[in-house]
């Protein structure tokens, strides 16, 4: 069995401020260690369920946060990016049996995580797909579905775990934090890892064929920036239309095209 694990930091148990998610910031070293441990917990659970090939993608920021020396011998680690449209699931393909998402967070425009954002917290006010606010989990689990890979495990804030099942009915979730405003309330890192390991094993023991989803046939995307100058420059992307001073729209029947649009207009 082959499993892909995408790992972020803002949805780990005790991440609380933006400075704690970037090198040099208060608590960053502790948070990158927690990110590493939660990723390894998911890998251990997958291995216990029979996965003999596990790929972990460091999907936060510059992509060099996870500490490689903690990786089990059955894990391969992807660091940094080529900035393909897959981004946070870069390297995923049809050969994988399942995908996990660890340390994920609520979307820009939503509550539930004091670090809520989508792709760029400094640039993006919100992203909507077919009228629904889109989280990074929604965007990149759709990218996995584009490769016919079922998404079966999600860990992060409680709000995201609740909404995630809307897109993937067979999703197993582990809420490790519950934020209100700027306040973080997370479980202990030790407990988070125990729960993640158990949930990962359980997620792979279900019928994975039943966990596959069919993507919508058409995508109507609205990308609202915090800065009107970004909307103007983004409006020149082929097929994009400026809706108002802060918002551009894009339509496609192909999700990979949507991913390409988001990367080239945001990053």
C-alpha positions as CSV (number, residue, x, y, z in Angstrom):
1,X,0.0,0.0,0.0
2,X,1.2,3.5,-0.9
3,X,0.2,6.6,1.1
4,X,0.8,10.3,0.6
5,X,0.8,12.6,3.6
6,X,0.6,16.4,3.2
7,X,1.6,18.3,6.3
8,X,1.0,21.9,7.3
9,X,1.8,23.7,10.6
10,X,-1.1,26.1,11.4
11,X,-3.4,23.1,12.3
12,X,-0.9,21.5,14.7
13,X,-2.0,21.3,18.3
14,X,-0.6,24.5,19.8
15,X,0.4,26.8,16.9
16,X,-0.9,30.2,17.9
17,X,0.7,33.2,16.2
18,X,2.1,33.9,12.7
19,X,5.6,34.5,14.1
20,X,5.5,30.9,15.5
21,X,5.2,29.5,12.0
22,X,8.2,31.1,10.4
23,X,12.0,30.7,11.0
24,X,13.3,33.0,13.7
25,X,9.9,33.5,15.3
26,X,8.9,32.8,18.9
27,X,7.9,29.1,19.2
28,X,8.8,28.2,15.6
29,X,11.3,25.6,16.6
30,X,8.8,24.0,19.0
31,X,6.1,24.1,16.3
32,X,8.2,22.6,13.6
33,X,9.0,19.7,16.0
34,X,5.3,19.3,16.7
35,X,4.6,19.3,13.0
36,X,7.3,16.6,12.6
37,X,5.9,14.5,15.4
38,X,2.3,14.7,14.1
39,X,3.5,13.7,10.6
40,X,5.5,10.7,12.0
41,X,2.4,9.7,14.0
42,X,0.3,9.6,10.8
43,X,3.1,7.6,9.1
44,X,3.3,5.1,12.0
45,X,-0.5,4.5,11.8
46,X,-0.4,4.1,8.0
47,X,2.5,1.6,8.4
48,X,0.6,-0.4,11.0
49,X,-2.3,-0.7,8.6
50,X,0.0,-2.2,5.9
51,X,1.4,0.8,4.0
52,X,5.0,-0.1,3.0
53,X,5.6,3.1,1.0
54,X,4.8,6.4,2.5
55,X,5.6,9.8,1.1
56,X,5.5,12.9,3.3
57,X,5.2,16.4,1.8
58,X,6.4,19.3,3.9
59,X,3.7,21.7,2.7
60,X,4.2,24.7,4.9
61,X,5.8,27.9,3.8
62,X,9.2,27.3,2.2
63,X,8.7,23.5,2.6
64,X,11.7,23.0,4.8
65,X,10.2,22.7,8.3
66,X,10.0,19.0,9.0
67,X,13.1,17.6,10.7
68,X,14.4,14.8,8.4
69,X,16.2,13.0,11.2
70,X,12.9,12.0,12.8
71,X,11.7,10.2,9.6
72,X,11.2,6.4,9.9
73,X,13.1,4.3,7.3
74,X,9.9,3.5,5.4
75,X,9.2,7.2,4.7
76,X,10.3,9.4,1.9
77,X,10.3,13.2,2.5
78,X,9.5,15.8,-0.1
79,X,10.9,19.3,0.8
80,X,10.5,22.6,-1.0
81,X,8.6,22.9,-4.3
82,X,8.7,23.1,-8.1
83,X,5.5,25.2,-7.7
84,X,3.5,22.9,-10.0
85,X,-0.3,23.5,-9.6
86,X,-0.4,20.5,-7.1
87,X,1.7,22.6,-4.6
88,X,0.7,21.1,-1.2
89,X,0.3,17.6,-2.7
90,X,3.2,18.0,-5.2
91,X,4.4,14.6,-6.3
92,X,1.0,12.8,-5.9
93,X,-0.1,10.6,-8.7
94,X,-2.4,7.7,-9.5
95,X,0.0,5.1,-7.9
96,X,-1.1,6.2,-4.4
97,X,-3.8,4.3,-2.5
98,X,-4.8,7.1,-0.2
99,X,-3.9,10.7,1.0
100,X,-3.7,12.1,4.5
101,X,-3.7,15.8,5.5
102,X,-2.0,16.6,8.8
103,X,-1.9,20.0,10.6
104,X,-4.3,21.7,8.2
105,X,-6.4,24.8,9.1
106,X,-9.6,26.6,8.4
107,X,-9.9,28.8,5.3
108,X,-9.5,32.5,4.8
109,X,-12.9,34.0,5.5
110,X,-13.7,31.4,8.1
111,X,-13.4,31.1,11.9
112,X,-12.1,28.2,13.9
113,X,-8.3,28.9,13.7
114,X,-6.5,32.1,14.6
115,X,-4.2,31.3,11.7
116,X,-7.0,30.7,9.2
117,X,-5.9,31.5,5.6
118,X,-5.9,30.0,2.1
119,X,-2.6,29.8,0.2
120,X,-1.4,33.3,1.3
121,X,-2.5,35.0,4.5
122,X,-1.0,38.3,3.4
123,X,-2.7,38.4,0.0
124,X,-5.9,36.4,0.0
125,X,-9.2,37.6,1.6
126,X,-11.1,34.5,0.4
127,X,-11.5,32.0,-2.3
128,X,-14.8,30.5,-3.4
129,X,-15.4,27.5,-5.6
130,X,-18.9,27.0,-6.9
131,X,-20.1,29.5,-4.3
132,X,-18.5,27.7,-1.3
133,X,-15.5,29.1,0.6
134,X,-12.5,27.0,-0.2
135,X,-9.9,25.8,2.3
136,X,-6.5,24.5,1.4
137,X,-7.8,21.1,2.3
138,X,-10.6,21.4,-0.2
139,X,-8.3,22.6,-2.9
140,X,-5.6,20.0,-2.5
141,X,-7.9,17.1,-1.7
142,X,-9.6,17.9,-4.9
143,X,-6.2,17.7,-6.6
144,X,-5.7,14.3,-5.1
145,X,-9.2,13.3,-6.4
146,X,-8.1,14.6,-9.8
147,X,-5.5,11.8,-9.6
148,X,-8.2,9.3,-8.4
149,X,-6.6,9.2,-4.9
150,X,-9.1,9.1,-2.0
151,X,-8.5,11.5,0.9
152,X,-9.2,9.6,4.1
153,X,-7.5,11.4,7.0
154,X,-7.6,15.0,8.1
155,X,-6.1,16.5,11.3
156,X,-6.3,20.1,12.4
157,X,-8.7,22.6,13.9
158,X,-12.2,21.4,14.9
159,X,-14.0,23.7,12.5
160,X,-12.0,22.4,9.4
161,X,-12.5,18.8,10.5
162,X,-16.3,19.4,10.7
163,X,-16.5,21.0,7.2
164,X,-14.0,18.5,5.6
165,X,-16.5,15.7,5.7
166,X,-18.7,17.7,3.4
167,X,-16.3,17.0,0.6
168,X,-15.2,13.5,1.6
169,X,-17.9,11.4,3.4
170,X,-15.5,8.6,4.4
171,X,-13.0,11.1,5.9
172,X,-11.6,10.2,9.4
173,X,-10.8,13.4,11.3
174,X,-8.7,14.3,14.4
175,X,-9.5,17.8,15.8
176,X,-6.4,18.8,17.9
177,X,-7.3,22.4,18.5
178,X,-10.3,24.7,18.8
179,X,-9.5,28.4,18.4
180,X,-11.8,31.4,19.0
181,X,-10.5,34.8,17.8
182,X,-6.8,34.9,18.6
183,X,-7.1,32.4,21.4
184,X,-5.7,28.9,20.8
185,X,-7.0,25.9,22.8
186,X,-5.1,22.8,21.8
187,X,-4.7,19.3,23.2
188,X,-1.3,18.1,24.3
189,X,1.2,17.2,21.6
190,X,1.5,13.7,23.1
191,X,-2.2,13.1,23.0
192,X,-2.5,14.6,19.5
193,X,0.1,12.1,18.2
194,X,-1.6,9.1,19.9
195,X,-4.9,10.1,18.3
196,X,-3.4,10.7,14.9
197,X,-1.6,7.4,14.8
198,X,-4.8,5.5,15.8
199,X,-7.0,7.4,13.3
200,X,-4.5,6.9,10.5
201,X,-4.6,3.1,10.9
202,X,-8.4,3.2,11.1
203,X,-8.6,5.4,7.9
204,X,-6.7,2.9,5.9
205,X,-8.7,-0.1,7.2
206,X,-11.9,1.0,5.5
207,X,-12.8,0.3,1.9
208,X,-10.7,2.8,0.1
209,X,-12.7,2.4,-3.2
210,X,-15.7,3.7,-1.3
211,X,-13.7,6.8,-0.2
212,X,-13.1,8.0,-3.8
213,X,-15.2,11.0,-4.9
214,X,-16.3,12.3,-8.2
215,X,-15.3,15.9,-8.8
216,X,-17.9,18.4,-10.0
217,X,-18.0,18.8,-13.8
218,X,-17.5,22.6,-13.7
219,X,-15.7,25.0,-11.4
220,X,-16.7,28.7,-11.0
221,X,-13.9,30.3,-9.0
222,X,-13.9,33.7,-7.2
223,X,-10.6,34.9,-5.8
224,X,-10.8,38.0,-3.5
225,X,-7.6,39.7,-2.7
226,X,-6.8,42.0,0.3
227,X,-5.1,44.5,-2.1
228,X,-6.8,45.8,-5.2
229,X,-3.5,46.0,-7.1
230,X,-3.2,42.2,-6.9
231,X,-6.7,41.8,-8.4
232,X,-5.8,44.1,-11.3
233,X,-2.6,42.2,-12.1
234,X,-4.3,38.8,-11.6
235,X,-7.0,39.8,-14.0
236,X,-4.5,39.5,-16.9
237,X,-4.2,35.7,-16.3
238,X,-5.7,34.0,-19.4
239,X,-9.4,33.4,-18.9
240,X,-9.6,35.5,-15.7
241,X,-12.2,38.3,-15.4
242,X,-12.2,41.2,-12.9
243,X,-15.5,41.2,-11.0
244,X,-14.8,44.2,-8.7
245,X,-11.7,46.1,-7.5
246,X,-10.7,43.2,-5.2
247,X,-12.1,40.1,-7.0
248,X,-11.2,38.1,-10.1
249,X,-13.1,35.1,-11.4
250,X,-12.1,32.1,-13.4
251,X,-14.1,29.2,-14.9
252,X,-12.9,25.7,-16.0
253,X,-14.1,22.2,-16.3
254,X,-10.6,21.0,-15.3
255,X,-9.4,21.2,-11.7
256,X,-5.8,21.2,-12.7
257,X,-6.5,24.4,-14.7
258,X,-8.0,25.9,-11.5
259,X,-4.8,25.0,-9.6
260,X,-2.7,26.6,-12.2
261,X,-4.8,29.8,-12.0
262,X,-4.5,30.0,-8.2
263,X,-0.7,29.5,-8.3
264,X,0.0,32.0,-11.0
265,X,-2.2,34.7,-9.6
266,X,-1.4,34.3,-5.9
267,X,2.2,33.1,-5.5
